[in-house]
Structure formats: C-alpha cells, structure tokens
Amino acid sequence: MSSHTRTDSRRSRVAKVSAVAVLAATALTGCSEEAKLGWMPTEPGTTDNADMILDLWVGSWIAALGVGLVTWGLMLWCMIAYRRRKYETGYPRQIAYHAPLEVFYTVVPIAMIVSLFFFTERTQSEITDRHDDPDVTVQVYGKQWSWDFNYLDEDVWENGSQAHLDGQEGAPERVPTLYLPVDSEVELVLNSRDVQHSFWVPAFLEKMDLYPGRTNYLSFTTGREGEFYGKCAELCGEYHSEMLFNVAVVSQAEYDAQMQALRDAGQTGQLGEEYNRDSSPGGVRQQEDPENN
C-alpha cells in the first residue's frame, strides 16, 4: 500500500470519528432542557437574580470579544506591516523602549480587571442580599437522598421519599415539588439533615451549599410561571444522582390551593431537627421517614 493510500485512509478514519463526535455532542446537549434554549443558559425573567447574572455573563462575553478583536487585529497588523519584504535581508530595526505602548499595555489590563471586579462584586452583593420581609419563606432540608420543604408562613410541609431506603427504585412521581407563587419575594432557609448537600436549580443560575449545623439562605424574586428541575450539586453518597426535586412557579391561586391540599392531607406543622441524623457516638443513622410515622 502506498503512503498516499495510507494517508487517505487515516484522513477517512479521522473524518468518521469527528462526525460521530459531533453527532454525539448534539444528542447529549439535547438531553438538557436548558440546552434547548440555545446559547443562553436560561430565559430572561425566570428570577431577578438570574437576570442580573445573565447581564454580567453577557457583558463579560462582550468585553472578552472586544479584547479578542483588538488582539487579533494588532496581531494581523504586525504580520502585515512588519513582514519581510522582497529582497530584504537581516532583522528589521529593533526598538528597545516604547513608553506610550508600555503604558498602554499596563494601564488597560488593570482597568479591565478593576472593571470586571467591580461589576462582579456588585452583582454578587445584590444576589446574596436577603429580603427584609419576604412574601414566602420555605425551609429546605437536604437529606440522603431527598428533600423536605417546610412552608413556614403556611405551617405545612412536604417531603420526598428517600431513594432506595424502602427497597424501591427512584421514580419521577416520587420526586418532591417545591411550590412558589409567581412575582413574589422568596427566601429559602437551607439546612442539611446529615451530610453536605447543594441546592441547585439550573434555570435559576445559582446554587447554595447545605452544611450540617449551619443555615444558609437564598433570596430571589420569582418571575415567569413554569416548572423547573433541581438537583443536589454536591456528591453526597451512593444515590446522589437520584436526589432530585422540582420547582413549580405558579399563580397565587394555585399556590394557595396547593397549601390547602397539604393541610387537608394532615401535613401541618413543621418537619424539624428531630429527623436529623444523630451524629453522636452510637447514634441512629437515619430517623424514620415522617410519612411512615
């Protein structure tokens, strides 16, 4: 076999592998609802925090693109302006110092870094500020491997069946749903019953870790109605991948109806720390599920 034939064969294999990789990447991105939105990670108007994060993200990309265009333009200009001409020999005239240029490439990067820090810090401060008087306060408990939701204003609760503790495989209908009214200020009080978890709703563009013995908070204002999936974003044990939940942003009337449905089901009061794992020596590994009491 000639070297030309072998080269063509290798090129053919590379082309086939590349085509398969592109198709696989396309198929995998189609598995995520957020990926179907295109180049934007979520739709504007999902929450006020998501909108601020989107503005920062888009602004950062515009700035980065501007820097790239200037850099590529200068590189292209140098290649054309200082290329070796025909019949030229030796090196071009060397310049040891150029004060204006040195000031430019010192001051401009510093200004860019300071600007990026300013906008990032401002956005971070705004999205981490807690509401003074939220419309809805929900206490969220993460547990291996599900979630408990205490609606503190309504004095009702909802919990998810913990994956595999009852010998059954996880199923979508057993995933708990957190209900929130539309256009409302929400504060989530985040706690863990056992190990470290992380509360993450991809469409909201923010997540918060849950630590045993420590309380964290997420404060935001809901926007458009819809159902969004959430998950634990911190490896927390064998069935971490099944630690899922949904967030349903609904009208006020539907929210009130859901709260009444929990009252009618007898799910009044709060699921407190009595269901936390006992971390003392010889303690019980996991308290009984409240639905089975």
N, C-alpha and C positions, 0 to 999 in steps of 0.2 A: 504494500500500500504506500502510495506516495505521501510526502509530507503535506502536500496541498490537500489531499483527500482527508488526512487525519485532522488537519486544521478545520476543514469544513465540518467534519463530524463533531469536533469539540464545540464549534460555534452552534451547531444544531442542538446539542445537548444543553448548552447554556441557555439558548433561547427558550427551549421547552421548560427548563427549570424556572426561568424567570416568569414565563407565562403562568405556570402553576402557582408560584408565589403571589403574583398579583391577584389571581382569582381567589386564592385562599384568604388573602388580606381583605378583599372586598366582601367575601362571605362572612368573615369574622366581624367586621365592622357592622354588618347588617344585624348582628345579634343584639346590639345595644340600641334601645330606643333613642338615647341621646345622640348616638352616632348618625341617626337618620336626619338630624337637624342640619347636617352639612358641616361647615367649618366652625359654626358657633356651638359652644358646649351646651347651651340651653337656650330657651326662648326668653326674650326680654319680658319683664312683667311677672316673672314667677314669684320672686320676693324682692323687697327693696335692697337687701344685701347682695342678691345675685346681680341686680342691675349695676350696683357700684363695682362689683368685681369684674363684670363684663366691660365696663367703661375703662377700668385700669388695664385689663387684659388687652383690649383693642388699642388703647393709647400706647401701651408698651410695644405692641407689634408695629404700629405706625412709626414710632420713634426708631425701632430697630431697622425697619425697612429704609427709613431715611438715611440712617448711618450706613447701611449696606450700599445704597445707591451712590452716596458720596464716595465711599471707599472704592467701589468698583469703578466709578468714574475717574478718580485720581489714578488708580492703577492703569486703566486704559490710556489715560492722557500721558502718563510717564512712558508707557510702552511705545506710544506713537511719537511723542515729542523727543524722546532721548534714545530712539533706536539708532543702531549703527547705520550710517549712510553708506551708499555705494562708494567704493574706493577709499573709505576711511580705514585707518589702522590705529591700533593702540586704544588706550582707555580715554573716555571723554574727560573733560575738565572736571576735577574733583573740587567739591565745596566742603570745607571743614565746618563752618558755622553758618547758621541762618537764623538769626534771633527771632524775627517775626514768625517763622514756621515753628520754631521750638515753643514759643509762647502759645501758638495756636493749638498744637497737639498736647499741650499741658493743661491749658485753661478749659478747652472744650470738653475733654473727657471728665474733668472734675465737675463742670457744670451739669453734664448729663447725669452723672452718678448722684449728685445732690438733688436734682430734679426728680429722678426715679425714686430716691429715698423719701423725698417729701410726699409725693403722691401715694406711695405705698403705705407710709406711716399714717397718712390722713385717712385712707380707706380702711386700713386695719383698725384704727381707733373708732371709726364710725360703726363698723360692723360688730365690734366687740362691746360697744356701749349697751348697757341694759336699759330696758324701758322703765320709766318711773312708775307707771300704772298700766301694766299690760291688760288687754281685753281678755286674754286667755292665758292661764298658767297650767302647764302639764308637767308632772314629774315623770321622768322616764327612767326606768330601771333596766339595765342590761344584765342578762344572766346567761349562763351556759345552758341552752343556746337559743334564747328568745328574748322577748321584751315584755315589760309590764308598763302600762300607762295609767297614771293617776290624774284624773281631771280635777284639780284642786278646787276650782271655782264651783264645779257642779257636784263635788263629793261623790263621784262614781269612778269606777276603774274598769280597765280591760287588760287582759293578759294573753300571751301567746303560749301555746303548748310547746314545751321544751322538746327539741328534736331528739328522737330515739330513746328518751327516758321511759316511754311507755311501750317500747318494742316495735313501734311502727315507723315506717319511713316518712320523712317530711313530705308535706303536700301543700300546694298553693292555698287551699281553702283554710289551712290551719295557720297561715301567716297573719299576725295581728295587724290591724289598721289603726293608725293614728288619725283622728278626725280633727280638722281645724276649720274655722269659719273664714270665708273669703274677706279680704280687705280689713284684717284685724291685726292688732299688735299682739304678738305671741312671745311668750317666754317659756323655754324648755329648761327644766331643772334636771340635770343629768347625774345619775348615780349608778354604781355597779353593785351587784349582789355578791360577786365572787372574785373575778379576775379583771384585768384591764380589757375594756372593750372600746369601740369607737362608733359613735352615732354619725352616719353618713347618708345624706340624700343627694345623689349626684346632680339632680336638676337644680338644687339649691346652691350648688357650688361652694359648700362649706361643710366641715365636719368638726366634731369635738370629741376628745377622748373622755372616757369614763374610768375613774380610778376608785378602788375600794377605799372607803373612809374619807372621800373628798367629793365636793359638789362643784360641778361646772355648769355654765349657763350658755344657752343660745337664744338670742333675741332677734326677731325679724318681724316684718310686716308681710302678711300673705298677699299675693296678687291674684293672678288668674285661677279660676277653678280647674281642677284636674286631679288625676291620681298619679302619684309618683312613687317609684320603688326606692327602698332604702336597704341598707345592709350594714353589718359590722365591718369596719375597715381596719381592725386590729386582730391579728391572729390570736385566737383565744382558746384553742383546744381542738379536739378531734373533729367536731361538727361545726366548726367556724363558718364554713361555706353555706350552712343552712340557717344561719342567724339572720333572717330576712324580716322585713316589715314593709308595709305600705303607708303612704301618707295621702289622705284624701282631703283636698281643699274644696269645701262645699259651701252652699249658701247658708245663711244664718238659720233659715227654717229647717233645712236638712240637718244641720248640726244639732239644733235643739231636739229634733226628732230622734237622733241617734243617742243623745244623752238620756232622753226619756226611755228609750229602749233598754239602756243599761240599768236604769232604775227598776223598770218592770221585770228585768231578769234577776233582780236581787243583788246586783253588783254595786251596792252603795258602800260608802266609807272609803278607806284607802288601804292599799297593799303596802305596808310599811316595812321597817327593817327586820321585823320578825321572820321574814322569809329570806333574809340574807344568809349566806353560808357562814357557819360558825368557824372562825379561824383559830380558835383556841385549841390547845393540845387535847386530842381525843374528841373534838367537836364533831357534830354531824356535818357531812359533806354538803348536803343539799336539803333544804326544808321541803316539805310536801307541797305540791302544787295547789294553790288556793281553790282551783276548780274541783279538786278531788276531796276537799275537806267535808 
